[in-house]
Amino acid sequence: AQQAAAPLHVEALDIITQGASTKTSLTAAETIPQATSSLGDTPFKSAQSTWTASAYQRAKASRPVVDSISMVVFIADMCGRGGGTAGTPEAVRSWLFDSDNNLASYFSTCSQGVASMSKDNVLVLGPVPLPCSGITKSVKWSVTSCSTMDYYGWMFYAEEWAKNAGYDISRYRHRAMITPLKQNTFMSPGSSDCSWTGLGIVGPVSDSPTYRPGDISYVWISGDFWMQPQSWFHELGHNYFLRHANSLQGDYSDYSCAMGFCCMMRCMNPPHNWQLGWGDEIETLHTGNFGPGDTRQFSIPMQSTSAQHMLRIVANWVDTSPSIWIGYRRDSLPYDMVSNGRSGFSTSFTSGTGVINIYSYPGSSYNDASNTERISAMTSSNRLWADNRYGSGLVLRTLVANISHSVVSVCRASDSTELDCFDGKDNDCNGLTDLQDPACKWALPTPPNPPSPPLPPTP
């Protein structure tokens, strides 16, 4: 009898539909016991904690860095269905490393050389001949439907096939499967649930809170879109605990990040770069170093030019302790081409200025799989942001914005008007300090009365 292994925990499956205006995310966590075919639900939990400076420093010190991208790619033949396999192992391998805008260069560029995909660390196998249906590791699956159980069944079968063929895949962090061409013609025809370009597990397959050696994650890529590097980049991002990049306009609508809506190439936003170890803060402001009425200025470099390219403000003087991230963005050839698809999130690489994007992401640890949210931006025509969402009293102003960096002033209001006219602070964050503020007219010294005119001479 087969010995039961530890349960596999699916934290989320991400569905990206090519050309659709909306996307579906299967966010309910599901446990797939390998010894039975039952399916039970457990709630998804992010690794969130109350923010403190000391806890944050400990988490930062232990943060893994996404550097070596090791992966085994399975090219699936699903019972001879669809339009045939997506390509040969040679063709897939060539595309991953040698084609224009290849995936290896994508990772290297967006990580500023930190992340590496090498030919020695990627194994491409196939075609993997999946039967029309089966039971693998006690999971019943079919190639003609597309449920969570099916996705796992396909991957389990491919792993068993590789093992039986004599391949040792234990050292590969990612397991990716490319489905056949025309998958919609045989996967539940007419169902939009199967019309995805990619799927990815958030974090490892197991319950491990890390992505260190020994932890594996799964990615599925549609055979009809496998040569879109942004699909791979997005789905592999999920494997490192990245959730979606949202905005106030809705889910997936942060176009400044590859974890937003497809299908243009761009890099990650600042909080996701922080999660991956691809970027660090210039400074983190909090109640311990940023008091009421304080104003400070920061130079924020263009994201593509520096590892330290973000400012973080943890407004823990507010009950909800919102965590606000600020970055500066301009398009950078060939991968970070945000403005090709949407304006207002970045500027063209020929522009003399950029966009200061403002985000919310609560994570105090790299594996907090919360969504990021772009909440506002400052541009050449909109140079001020005042928080009217969290009650933090924060006001940001653009002082400089050029091709290399921006300078931003950050003010924390202590009052709705300037009450103390001699404390050297801009208490209401209107940009005017003490006696510069019209509210301090009362404190201006009264000029002395002019001297009386001399008396006329005595005749």
Residue, then its C-alpha position, 0 to 999 in steps of 0.5 A: a500500500q502507498q504510504a501517505a505523505a504530508p498533506l499538500h496545502v494550496e494557498a491560492l491559484d491565480i487565473i489570468t485570462q488573456g484579453a479579459s477585462t476581469k480575472t478570477s482568483l481562487t483564493a480559498a485554501e484547499t488541502i489535498p490529502q495524498a492518501t485520500s481523494s477528499l477535498g477539504d477547505t481551510p481558511f487562507k492566512s497571511a503571515q501578518s504581524t503587528w509592526t514594531a521596529s525591532a520585529y521588522q529589523r529581525a524579519k529583514a535580517s532573515r529575509p531570503v533573497v530570490d537569486s537562483i531561479s531553479m526550475v523543471v519544465f514539463i511539456a505536456d501531451m494531454c492524451g493527444r488532445g488540442g493542437g499538439t504539444a507547445g514545442t520541443p524541449e530544445a525550442v522551449r530551452s532556446w526561448l527561455f535563454d536565447s530569444d529576444n526578451n527572454l525570461a532569463s534576462y527578464f529576471s536579471t534586469c528587473s532584479q538588477g542582476v540579483a536573480s539568475m536563471s542559468k542553463d545549468n539550473v533549468l531542466v526541460l522535459g517532454p513531451v510528457p504523455l498524460p493519459c486522458s484521466g488518472i489517479t495519481k497520489s490518490v488524486k483523481w484527475s482528467v485532462t478534459s476539465c480544469s479544477t484544482m484537483d485536475y491541475y495537481g493531478w497533471m503535475f503529480y503525474a509529470e513528477e512520477w513520469a520524470k522519476n520513472a524515466g530516471y530524472d532527479i528533479s529534487r533540486y528544482r525549486h519550481r515545477a512548471m507545466i506547459t499545456p498543449l496548444k488549443q487547450n480550450t478545445f478539450m478542457s471543458p469547452g465553453s467554460s471560461d474557467c479554462s481560459w487562462t494564460g497561467l496559474g501559480i501557487v502562492g508560496p510553497v506547495s507545503d505548509s512551509p513559510t519559506y522558499r528555501p531549498g527543499d520547498i517546491s512550488y507549481v506553475w502552469i502555463s497555457g500552451d497558447f501563450w507560453m512565449q509571453p515572458q510576462s506570464w511566467f514572470h507573474e506566475l513564478g512571482h506567486n511562488y515567492f509569496l507575491r499576491h496581486a497588485n491592485s489599485l483603488q480601481g479594482d483587483y489587478s489594476d496596478y499597471s506599474c507591477a507585473m503582478g497586476f493585469c496582463c499583458m505588457m512587460r514590466c517589472m515589480n512594484p517597490p513592495h514586491n521588490w522588497q519581498l523578493g529581496w530585489g530592493d530596499e528602503i531608503e528609510t522607514l519612517h514610524t512614530g519613533n523617528f517621525g513625530p507630529g509636525d515633522t517634515r523631512q525630505f528624501s531623494i528617491p532614485m529611479q527604480s531601475t537605477s538603484a537597489q535602494h529605491m523606495l521610501r516606507i512610512v509605517a503610520n503606527w500613530v494610527d490604530t490601523s498602522p497603515s504601511i505606505w510605500i513610495g517609489y519613482r518610475r520611468d520606463s526602462l528598455p526592454y522589460d519595464m515598459v509600463s507606459n506602453g499599456r497605461s498612462g499615469f503609472s510611469t513615463s516613457f523612457t524618452s521622458g525627462t521626468g517620472v511618476i512617483n507612485i504611492y502604494s499600500y502593503p501591510g507586510s512586515s515579513y517577506n512571506d506576508a502574501s497580502n495584496t499590494e494596492r496603488i493608492s495614488a501617484m504624483t506627476s508633473s501636473n499633480r505634485l501633492w498627495a494628502d492622505n484622506r484614507y487612513g487619517s494619518g495626517l501625511v502630506l507628500r510634495t514633489l520638490v524635484a523630478n528628473i531622469s535620475h531621481s525625485v525629491v519628496s517632502v513628507c510631512r506629518a500634520s499635528d493640527s488642522t491649522e498652525l497653532d504653535c507659531f514658534d516651534g519650527k514646524d509646519n503643524d498643518c502641513n500646508g507648506l508654511t512654517d510658523l510665521q510664514d503661515p497666515a494663521c500666525k498673523w496674530a503672532l507677528p509683532t505689532p510695528p511701533n507707532p511712527p514718531s510724531p511729526p516735529l512741532p512747527p518752529t516758534p515764530 
